[in-house]
């Protein structure tokens, strides 16, 4: 990054991280770091359950705050003493929702290291790029993925590899002759605590050594990667303060307290799963139910069994719950499955819903079927997680009005951590009035530290002192003068499938690798199940005859199913801008007949 670019961007980034004129150095949270928060709950509520986990076979386990804190410090000692992990280092993971994954995250944060989690549903080339770009030296890998991880890290067959990864730690399963085992090391390791704020004797502690550093709120905690319109993933850097201040704002807005329990069914390689249903319950001293994966057949029974108050979902899961309820009713059961009825759910308060595209039709159908409140919200990895929600104080009628009556479900009002506004989409920095469509912009303490090693992207993103989301929207005032925001689409052409964003350029590179394809464009079209699905608009070379049956299998050999096109439309005309850029969004109408289709493997 040139000095001129840095000098120009730095003050605008600082402005975008301020709220009501106050910079993030004017703290909104009372804790020194994440470890301080965890230690407090371990001391004051040690016997209280913090984490309940359901594995793949419906087996259930639980950890109290004291037990969780002890195991976190076991893992932190292992990382610090045996692996040499230090404050400021980056640690990668190739894993899924599991107690061990959560322990690894918190152990890194105790030390002051950064977690770089990988999405295992992504293709190998993308994971290899992220591992390289992150600069991580150590990677924790679930045993199921060890062979794949070795291939990714070593490279070959079109994969550049990640030579910076010097050690792989196996997580899960028994002892391994090839890899150091996370389980085996911790099983025989005494429970000691790093640092003297845990109550242990400083002389027993590796981080009690003279000169040892303590993690700070401004230490980087997460490095998560998001798709970009250039096709190259961009690393989003979030600090411990980012995580805690967004959790504070979310818990206040949602009315979440220490006597409530949340449930996590979303992947914890993503900020939604990490922030909403792990950090937020921790922030208020509550508890969370972590599911290895979403199971529609176990969903309601686990809510009843563990007295869950709030669940965070994406719209896709609401659709699956609707279909499950319809099938159960056909079999003579309740819409919740078996004999579960509304009285059994008296403790349940509401759904948090965001990340994907929620349609008015889905919101209406879910409300009519289940009669349960949805607090629709909005946010991005770049703003830590959520930036706005429908207010919890709305009556049922008002909640439904904001969801159903404006053509788009409202994403609500800004939470305490940030401000929001609508600016002209041309990047001029001109703020728009009520009802005018433009770019949704966010400013506040939960705004990221910037894109990792991407100075040009930072300069554009913080062009006028706000974070530019790339999403189009507008706002309406309510009777009390509050701004209720709406998202109407994207200015950028990323495809948002079920809350996971894909760059069209990645997909188009595969399409153009097919002999006979002159132009292949990836198009995100409206879909009831995933908000958006992926279609391919293909122009063939003269004289070439290709069918969908030739194109789709090729794509699925090169990319995960989730990322591959599900349908192909052939044509000759391609809409372009005056400068010759493809206008993919103008092709969406060609895929309208598949809006209600569910595509399976």
N, C-alpha and C positions, 0 to 999 in steps of 0.2 A: 504494500500500500504506500503510495507516495505520501510525503509529508504534507503536501498541500491538500490531498484528499482527506487525510486524517484530521488535519486542523479544521477542515470544513465540516466533517461529519461528527466529530466528537461532541461539540456543543449541542448539536441537534439531537444526538442520541441521549445526552443528559436531559434535554428538555422533554424528550419523549418518555423518559423514565420518571418524570415528576408528576405529582398529583396536586392540583389546586395550588401550584407554585412551590410545593415542598418537594425537595429531592429525596431519593430513597435513603439518604443518610439520616434523615429525620424518621426514625424507625416507627412503624406501626405495630410491631410485635415486641413483646417484652423478653424474648429469649436470646441467648448468646449464639446459639446454633441449634441444629436439630438434635444433637446429643443432649444438650441442656434440657430440652423439652422432654425427651424420652426418659432421662434420668429422674426428672421431677415426678413423672407419673409412676415410675418404678418405685420411688420412695414413698409417695403419698397414697398410691392405689395399687401396690404390688400384687395383691391377690386378685385383682379385677381382670377379667378376660379381655385381652386386646385383640388377638388374632385367632379366628376359627378357620380351618382349612378343609375343603372337600376335594379329594383326589379323584382320579379317573374312575375308580371303582366304588364311588360314593362313600369311601371311608372318611371318617371325620376325626380331626385332631384339633387341639386347642392349646394356646399359650397365654399365660397371664402376662401382665406388664413386667413383673419381675423376671419371669422365665425368658420372655422375649429379650429383655435388656441383657440378661446374662449371656444368652446365645449370640446376640449381636456382638458383644465384647469378646467372646471366644473367637468369632470369625475375624474381628478386627485385629486381635492379637496375632492370629495366623497370618493375615495379610501383612501386618507390620513387621513381625519377626522373621517369618519364613520366606515371604515373597518380596520383602523390601518395599512395599507400597508406602508412599509418603504423601503428605499434603500436597495437592496440586497435580498428582499423577492421575492418569485416566485408566479405568478398568472396564473392559468390554464384557458383555454377557451374550451368550446364545442360549436362550432358555425360554421357559413359558411360566405361566402362573403357578407358583409353588412357594411354600414357606421358605425354602432355601434361597430362592431368588430375592425375596424380601430381605432376608438376613444379609445377603451379599450387598444389596443396596445400602442398608443402614450401616453396615460395617465400613463401607467406603466413606460414608458421611461422618462417622465418628472420627475417622482419621483426617478427613478433609480432602479426600480424593473424589474424583468424578466418575459417575457411571455412564457408560456408553452402551445402552441396551440395543440389541439387534432384533428385528422382526423376522422370525423364522419363516414366515410365509413369503418373504421377498426372494428374488432370484439371487443366485450365488454371486454374480458379478457385482450387483449392487451392494451386497453385504461385504464383499471384499473391498470395494471402494471405501465404504464407511469405516471399516477397520483400519485401512491405510490412512485415511484422512484424519481419523481421531487421534492417531499417534499412540494408541494404547499398547502397552507392553505385555499385559496379562489378559487372558480371556477365560472366563468361567463358562463351561459348556456342559449342558445336560448330556448324559451318556448316550441318549438316543441320537444325538447329533454329532458325536465325535468324528465319525468317518467323514461326514459332510464338512465339518469344520476344518479337518485336516486338508481336504481338497481345496477349500476356499483359501486357507492361509498359505498353503504351499504354491497354489496357482497352477497354471497349465490349462490346456484345452479352452483357450479364449479367456481365461481368468488371470489377471495380473498377479493376484496374490497379495498377502499382507506380511511382508518380511519383518515388520516392526513387532509383531506378536512373537515374543520370545518364550512364553510358557503358557500351556493350556492346562487348566485345572478341571478334572472330571467331577461333575456334580450328579449324584444319584447312582444307584446300583452298588455293587460290592467293590472290593479292591481292584485296582487296575495295574497291570504290569507296565503299561506304557505311559500312564499319566498319574500325577499326584491326585489323590482322591480327597475331595472336600469333606465327605462323610467320615472317612477313616481318620483324617487328621483331627477333626473336631471331636470324634468319639473318645479319643484318648487324651484330650487336652483339658486341663483344669479350667474352671471358670474363674478367670481373673478379669480385672477391669482396667481399662486404659485411662489414666488421668485420676486426679484426686477428687473430682466432683462426684464420683460414684459411691464414695464411702469406703473404698478399699485403701489399704496403706500404700502410700506413694512409693515406698521402697520396693514393693512387689511388682511395680508396674513399668512396662517398657516405655510408655509415653510419659512417665513421671521423671524420666531422665532430665538432667539439666540441659537446657537449650531446646527441648522438644517443643514443637509448635502445637497450638490448639486451633482447631477449625474455627473459622469466622463466618459470619453471615454472608459476607461478600465472596466467600469461596465458591467456585463453580461446583455444582452438584450433579447436574445432568447435561449430557450432550446428546440430544435427540435429533434425528435427521428427518427432514421433510422434503418432499418433491418440489422441484422448481420448474418454471416454464422453460428454462434452458435445458432441462433434462438431467442436470447434475444435482444430486442430493445436496442440500444445504444443512450444515450443522447448526442447531439452535442451542445457544449456551444459556443455561439457567443456574442461578445461584441458590444457596440455601435460603437466602432471604426471599427470593422469588417464590420458592415453594411455600414457605411459611406465610407470607403475606397474602398469597392467593387462597391458601387454606383458611386463613382468618376471614377474608372477605366472603368466601363461599359458605363457611359455617354460620356466619352472622346472617347472611341473606336467607339461607335455608332454615334457619332456626334450629341448627343441629347442636345438641348438648351432650354432656358426658354420659347421660343415662339412655342414650339412643345407640342403635346399632345400624350400620350401613352394610351393603352387600356389593361385592365386586364381581362382575361377570365379564368385564372388558379386559383385554390384554394389558398386562403391566409393563410391556415394553413401550407403551404410549403414555403420554402425560395424563390422559383422562383416567386410566386405571390407577396410575401412581398417585396422582394428586387428590382426586375426588374421594376415593374409597380406601386409601391407606394413610396419606398425610393428614387429610381433614379429620377423620376420627381420632387420630393421634393428637391433633392440635387441641381438641376439646376434651380429651380423656375418655372418649367413647370406645367402641369396638367395631370390628369389621369381620365380615364373612367372605373369605377369599375362595372363589371357585376355580378349579384348574381350567375349566372351560364352561361356556354357557350350555346348559342342558334344559331344554324347554320342559321336559318331563319331570325334572326335579326342582324347577324354579320356585313354584308356589309352596311346595312342601318344605323347602329350606327356609323360606321366609316365615312360614308358620312355626317351624321347629325352633328357629333361633331368634324369633321375635324381632325380625328386621323391620326398621322404620322407613328407610330410604334406600332406593336402588338407582344406580346410574346406568343408563342404557343409551344405545343409539336407535334411531327409528327402525332399522331392520329388525331388531329384537321385538319391538312392539308388534310388527307384522307377524312374526313367528308365534308370538303369544296369542294373537287373534286366531290364527289358523289352528293352533293347538286347542284353544277353547272350543272352537267349532267342532273339531273331531271328538273331543270329550263329550260334548252334548249329544252328538250322534250316537255315542256308545252308552248314553243314559247317565253320564256323570255330570258334575257341575262344570262351569266354564273354567274353573281353576284346577280341575282334575280330581278324580276320585270323589271323596265326600267333603272336600274342603269347601267351605262357604264363607260368606262375607263376615260372619261373626268371628271366624278364625283369624281374620285379617284386621281385627279392630286396632291393633297396634301399628299397622302399616299407614304411613302418612302420604307419601307421594313418590313419583318417579322424577329423577333428573334426566332430561333428554337433550342431547345436542350432538355435535360432531358431524353427523350426517344430515341429509336434507329431509326434514319433516314436512310432509304434505298436509294440506288442510283436510283432505279426504281421510288420511290415516289418523290424524288427530281426532276427527269427528267419530270415526268408526270405533276407535279404542275407547273414547269416552262413553259412547252409547252402549258398548258391550260390557265394560268393566266398571264404569262409574268411578274411576280412580284419577286423581289429579296428576297432571303432567306439568312440571315447571320447566318449560322450554328455555334453553339458554344458548349462548354462543361464546366461542373462544377459539384460540389457536395455540399451537405449541409455542409460538413466538410471544404470546401473552401468558405463558406458563400453563394455563388451561382455560378456565371460564373467565369471561369478562362481563357477562350480563345474564340475567334471568328474569322471567316473569316473577313479580313479587309474591311471596308466600301469603301475604295478607289479603290477596284478592279473594272475593267470594267465588263460589263455583260458577255463577253466571258471568261474572267479570272475567274469570280465567278463560271460559269458553269463548267469550266475545273476542278477546285478544288473540285467541288461537284460530278462530274460524271466520271472522267477519271482514277481514281486510285483504283477502286474496292470498296472503301468506301468514303462517303462524308467527306471531311476534316473538322475538328473542329477548324481550323485556328491557329492563333498565340496567345501567352500569352498577357493578358491585363497588364496595368501598375502596378497593385497591386501585381503581382506575376511572378515567373519564372516557366518554365516547362522543364522536361527532361524525357528521357526513360532510365530506369535502368533494369538490369537483373532481371527476375521474381523470382529468387531464394532468394532474399532479401540480397544478398551479398554487395549491394551498388556499383556495377560495372556499370558505365554509358556506354550506347550503342551508336553506330554510326548511321548515316543516313541509313534508310531502315531496320534496325534490329528491330525485334519485342521484346518488353519487357513490363515492367510495367510503366504506366504513373505516374509520380510523380510531385508534386507541392510544391513550397516553396514561401512564401510571407506574406504580411501583412493581407491578407484575410483568412489565415489558422486559423482554430478554436483554442480554448484554450485547447482542449482535450475532450475526451469522459468522461462524467460525471460519477464519481465513478467507472471507469473501468481502473485501472492501468495496467493490463496485456494487454488490447487492445491498450492502449497508448504506451506501451513499444514496441510492435510489429509494430504499425503504424508509429512511428517516429524512427525506428530502426537505420537509418543512416543519420538523420538530414533533411529528406524530408518527406512530407506527402505522404504515399503510398496509391494510390487510389484503388488498386485491379483491375483496368481495364488494358487490354492489348492494346498496340498501337505501332506506329512508327512515324517517321517524315521524311519529304522531304524538301530540301532547294529550295527556288525559285531563280530567277536570281539575286536578290539583297542580297542573303544570309540569308533571313528570314527562320526560321523553321516553316513549316506548319505541324501540328500534325493530326493524324488519330487515331480513336479508332476502334479496330477490334473485341473486345469481352471482356469477363471478365475472370480474373484469379479466382476471387471468384465466387461462384455459385449462387449469388442472381439473382432473376428473375425480370427484369425491364419491367413491363407492363404499357405502356403509361406514363412513367415517375415516376410511383410508384413502389418502390422496395419491394419485398416480399422474406422472408427467406423460402427456400424449407423445412426446418425442421418444421416450423409451420404447413405447409400443410401435411407433411408426418405423423405428430402426429395424425391428423384426419384420414388419410388413414389407418394407422395401428390400429385404433380403430374399424375397420370393421371386423366382424367375418369372418374368411377364408382368409384374406389377410396376406400373409407371408412377403412380402416386398412391400412397396409402395413408389415410388420415384416421387417427383415433378420435372418436367422438363420444363424449359423455351424454347419454340421453336419460330422460326421466324414467324412473322405474319404481314401482310400488314397494319392492322388497328391499332395495339398497339405496333408495333415493336417486342414485344414478347408476346405470350400468354402462358397459363399454361396448361400443360398436365400431366397426371398421367401414370407412367409405373408401372404395377402391376404384381407381381408374387403371384399366389394363393397357398394355402396349398394343399397337395396331396388329390385328391378326391373331392375337392370343386369346385362348378360351380357357378360363379358369372358373371353378365353382367355389361356393362357400365350403364345400367338403374338402377342398384342397387347401384352403387358406387357414381355416380354424385349427385343424390338427397341427399344422406347422407352428402356429403361434403357441399352442399349448405344449409343444416340445421345448420351446425356447423360454417360456415364461410360466409363472404359477397360474393356475386357473383363474384366481381372483383378478389378475392383471390382464388376462387375455381377452380379446374381443369375443363376444357371445353371438354376434350376428354380423353379417356382411351385407352392405348395400353397394351395388355397382352403379357407376355413373360416368358421365363425361365432363360435366361442368363443375368447376371448383371456385367458390367465392373467394376473392382476394381483396386486400386493401389496396390503396393507391400506390403503396410501396412494394406490392407483390406478396405480402404475407398472407398465409392461409387464414381464413375466418371459419374455424371449426364450429363455432357456436351457431352459425347460420345453417349448419347441416343437421341440427338436432331434430327438426320436424320430420326428416326422412325416416326416423326410427320410432315415430309415435305409436305404431301398431304393437310394439313390444313393451309398452309402458307397464302392463299388468303381467308380464311373463316372468316366471322364475326359472332361471337357467341352472341346470344341475350338470354334474360332470359327465 
